[in-house]
């Protein structure tokens, strides 16, 4: 029974290790592509754009400005967002995501302090009304869009990592079930993972609605330092003995890339695709899921030993 439990722990440890790799890659890509700032800009331009206010029709036409970026925004919307971005950068932040934490009143004060409204008080009253009406909906739309896109990115990155490493779930579990040396190495890796404090290993943030995948708003240098620390933690914990099974050896390539369309060739590809897809789905659940599950299963194991 303990051997089966160890095989489950070992498999979960591998899923956590791969999830941490995906998490680190995703964080690097988000910083490199400036994803969150771009999504916030997307929504703010839609909120401040006045070109479409009278062009839409229908009962819920007004909401289209919030959830869909206009193909062409007016000069005023562009100026407001540009000056907001400049104000955020003046505090050492690159990303407009900082505005996600603002209240409606705070947002009005910030916009009112922009140079373009220093003398245009009447124009600011119109913008102030737009903020009162649309800002909270804009933030919800931003969060929903960002979370959905990040889940999609997570799945895509997971699939790439799994295929590149040839991390076939069927083969991984078979290896752990039959090879005690590799299984024990993975269990040791699992113990090291859960020994690391959750907040220092995982990129998470508590919000009023619960846990989310959003990164805490911090200056870029701090975020880069955290990414580098995560990568070093992963490298230190994920020993080479455990990850020896992840490789494209000649023996593993042969059944998939041999000549001929034999029944064995089809079976090999079906098995490989199922194994990759299964591992991708598990890895895309995210490192927090596997960290908590691993800790719970290892707690059960300790109780069984007693």
C-alpha positions in Angstrom: 0.0 0.0 0.0 2.8 2.4 0.9 4.5 1.6 -2.5 1.3 2.7 -4.3 1.1 5.8 -2.2 4.7 6.6 -2.9 4.1 6.2 -6.6 1.2 8.7 -6.4 3.4 11.1 -4.3 6.2 10.8 -6.8 3.9 11.5 -9.8 2.4 14.5 -8.0 5.9 15.7 -7.2 6.8 15.5 -10.9 3.5 17.4 -11.8 4.5 20.1 -9.2 8.0 20.3 -10.6 6.7 20.8 -14.1 4.1 23.2 -12.9 6.8 25.3 -11.3 8.8 25.3 -14.5 5.6 26.4 -16.4 4.9 29.1 -13.7 8.5 30.5 -14.0 8.3 30.5 -17.9 4.8 32.2 -17.7 6.1 34.9 -15.3 9.1 35.6 -17.6 6.8 35.8 -20.6 4.4 38.1 -18.8 7.2 40.5 -17.8 8.8 40.3 -21.3 5.5 40.9 -23.2 4.1 43.2 -20.5 0.9 41.3 -20.7 -1.0 42.7 -17.7 -0.2 46.3 -18.6 -1.4 45.7 -22.1 -4.7 44.1 -21.0 -5.3 47.0 -18.6 -4.5 49.5 -21.4 -7.0 47.6 -23.5 -9.7 48.1 -21.0 -8.9 51.7 -20.1 -8.9 52.8 -23.7 -12.3 51.2 -24.1 -13.6 52.9 -21.0 -12.4 56.4 -21.9 -13.1 56.2 -25.6 -16.1 58.4 -26.5 -16.2 57.7 -30.2 -18.5 54.7 -29.8 -20.8 56.1 -27.1 -23.6 56.9 -29.6 -22.8 54.4 -32.3 -24.0 51.3 -30.4 -27.6 50.2 -30.1 -29.5 47.7 -28.1 -30.3 47.2 -24.4 -26.7 46.2 -23.4 -24.8 48.3 -26.0 -23.0 50.3 -23.4 -21.2 47.3 -22.0 -19.6 46.7 -25.4 -17.2 49.6 -24.7 -15.9 47.9 -21.6 -15.5 44.4 -23.0 -14.3 45.1 -26.5 -11.4 47.3 -27.6 -12.4 49.9 -30.2 -10.6 49.6 -33.5 -9.9 53.3 -33.3 -9.9 55.3 -30.1 -10.3 59.0 -29.9 -7.4 61.4 -29.0 -8.8 62.1 -25.6 -8.8 58.4 -24.5 -5.3 57.9 -25.8 -4.0 61.0 -24.0 -5.6 60.0 -20.7 -4.2 56.5 -20.8 -0.7 57.8 -21.9 -0.6 60.3 -19.1 -1.8 57.6 -16.6 0.9 55.3 -17.7 3.5 58.1 -17.3 2.2 58.8 -13.8 2.6 55.1 -12.9 6.1 54.9 -14.3 7.1 58.0 -12.3 6.6 55.8 -9.2 8.9 53.1 -10.5 6.2 50.8 -11.9 6.1 49.8 -15.6 2.6 48.2 -15.5 -0.8 49.9 -15.5 -1.9 46.9 -13.4 -1.3 49.0 -10.4 -4.6 50.7 -11.1 -6.4 47.4 -10.5 -6.2 48.1 -6.7 -7.6 51.6 -7.0 -11.0 52.6 -5.8 -13.3 54.8 -7.9 -12.5 57.8 -5.7 -8.8 57.2 -6.0 -9.0 56.8 -9.7 -10.9 60.1 -10.0 -8.3 61.9 -8.0 -5.4 60.5 -10.1 -7.1 61.3 -13.4 -8.0 64.8 -12.1 -4.3 65.5 -11.3 -3.2 64.7 -14.9 -1.7 67.7 -16.8 -4.4 67.6 -19.5 -7.1 68.5 -17.0 -5.2 71.3 -15.2 -7.3 73.9 -17.1 -10.0 71.7 -18.7 -12.2 71.4 -15.7 -15.4 71.0 -17.7 -13.9 68.2 -19.7 -12.8 66.5 -16.5 -16.4 66.5 -15.2 -17.3 64.4 -18.2 -14.4 62.0 -17.6 -15.3 61.9 -13.9 -18.8 60.7 -14.7 -17.4 58.0 -17.0 -15.1 56.8 -14.2 -18.1 56.7 -11.7 -20.2 54.7 -14.2 -17.6 52.4 -15.8 -14.5 52.0 -13.7 -15.6 49.1 -11.5 -17.0 47.2 -14.5 -13.7 47.9 -16.3 -11.7 46.3 -13.5 -13.9 43.2 -13.5 -13.7 42.9 -17.2 -9.9 43.3 -17.0 -9.6 40.6 -14.3 -11.8 38.2 -16.3 -10.0 38.8 -19.5 -6.6 38.5 -17.9 -7.4 35.3 -16.0 -8.9 33.6 -19.0 -5.9 34.5 -21.2 -3.4 33.3 -18.5 -5.2 30.0 -18.2 -4.9 29.6 -22.0 -1.2 30.5 -21.8 -0.7 28.1 -19.0 -2.2 25.2 -21.0 -0.1 26.1 -24.1 3.2 26.4 -22.1 2.4 23.2 -20.2 1.9 21.3 -23.5 5.2 22.6 -24.9 7.1 21.7 -21.8 5.5 18.3 -21.6 6.3 17.4 -25.2 9.8 18.9 -25.2 10.6 16.9 -22.1 8.6 13.9 -23.3 6.9 13.8 -20.0 4.4 11.0 -20.7 2.1 10.5 -17.7 1.6 6.8 -18.5 5.3 6.2 -18.7 6.0 8.3 -15.6 3.6 6.4 -13.4 4.8 3.1 -14.8 8.4 4.0 -14.1 7.5 5.0 -10.5 5.5 1.8 -10.0 8.3 -0.5 -11.1 11.6 1.4 -10.3 12.0 1.9 -6.6 15.2 3.9 -7.0 13.6 6.5 -9.1 10.5 6.5 -7.0 12.4 7.1 -3.8 14.3 10.0 -5.4 11.0 11.6 -6.4 9.6 11.1 -2.9 12.6 12.9 -1.5 12.0 15.7 -4.1 8.4 15.9 -2.9 9.6 16.2 0.7 11.9 19.1 -0.3 9.1 20.8 -2.2 6.7 20.8 0.7 9.4 21.9 3.1 9.7 25.2 1.2 7.2 27.8 2.5 4.2 28.1 0.1 4.4 31.8 -0.4 8.1 31.7 -1.3 7.6 28.9 -3.9 4.4 29.9 -5.5 3.3 33.1 -7.3 0.0 33.8 -5.7 -2.0 36.7 -4.3 -5.0 36.9 -2.0 -7.8 39.1 -3.1 -11.3 39.9 -1.7 -12.7 37.2 -3.9 -10.2 34.6 -2.8 -7.0 33.4 -4.3 -6.2 34.4 -7.9 -3.3 34.0 -10.3 -2.6 37.7 -10.4 1.0 38.8 -9.5 1.3 41.3 -6.7 2.0 44.8 -8.1 5.7 45.4 -7.5 8.6 47.2 -9.2 10.1 45.2 -12.0 13.5 44.6 -10.3 11.7 42.9 -7.4 9.6 40.7 -9.8 12.7 39.7 -11.7 14.5 38.8 -8.5 11.6 36.6 -7.4 11.5 34.8 -10.8 15.2 34.1 -10.5 14.8 32.8 -7.0 11.9 30.5 -8.1 14.1 29.1 -10.9 17.0 28.5 -8.4 14.6 26.8 -6.0 13.3 24.5 -8.8 16.8 23.7 -9.9 18.0 22.9 -6.4 15.0 20.7 -5.5 14.4 18.8 -8.8 17.3 16.4 -8.7 18.6 14.9 -11.9 17.9 11.3 -10.7 14.2 12.1 -10.7 14.1 13.8 -14.1 16.2 11.2 -15.9 12.9 9.8 -17.3 12.3 13.0 -19.2 14.3 12.7 -22.3 14.0 11.8 -26.0 16.3 8.7 -26.0 16.8 6.6 -29.1 14.6 3.9 -27.6 11.7 6.4 -27.0 12.0 8.0 -30.4 12.1 4.8 -32.4 8.4 3.7 -31.9 7.2 7.1 -32.9 9.5 8.0 -35.8 10.1 4.6 -37.3 9.2 4.0 -40.9 6.0 2.5 -41.9 2.4 2.9 -40.8 2.1 -0.4 -38.8 -0.5 -1.0 -36.1 2.3 -0.8 -33.5 3.2 2.7 -34.9 -0.4 3.9 -34.5 -0.6 2.4 -30.9 2.6 4.1 -30.0 1.4 7.5 -31.2 -2.0 7.1 -29.5 -0.3 6.1 -26.2 2.1 9.0 -26.5 -0.6 11.6 -27.3 -2.8 10.3 -24.4 0.2 10.4 -22.0 1.2 14.0 -23.1 -2.3 15.3 -23.0 -2.9 13.8 -19.6 0.3 15.3 -18.2 -0.5 18.6 -19.8 -4.0 18.7 -18.1 -2.4 17.9 -14.8 0.4 20.4 -15.1 -2.0 23.1 -16.2 -3.9 22.8 -12.9 -1.1 24.8 -11.5 1.6 24.6 -8.9 -0.7 25.7 -6.0 -3.0 22.8 -6.6 -0.2 20.2 -6.6 1.6 21.8 -3.6 -1.6 21.5 -1.5 -2.4 18.0 -2.8 1.2 16.8 -2.2 1.2 18.1 1.3 -2.2 16.4 2.1 -1.1 13.1 0.6 2.2 13.1 2.5 0.2 13.8 5.7 -1.9 10.7 5.0 1.3 8.7 4.5 2.7 9.8 7.8 -0.5 8.8 9.6 -0.5 5.4 7.8 3.1 4.8 9.1 1.9 5.3 12.6 
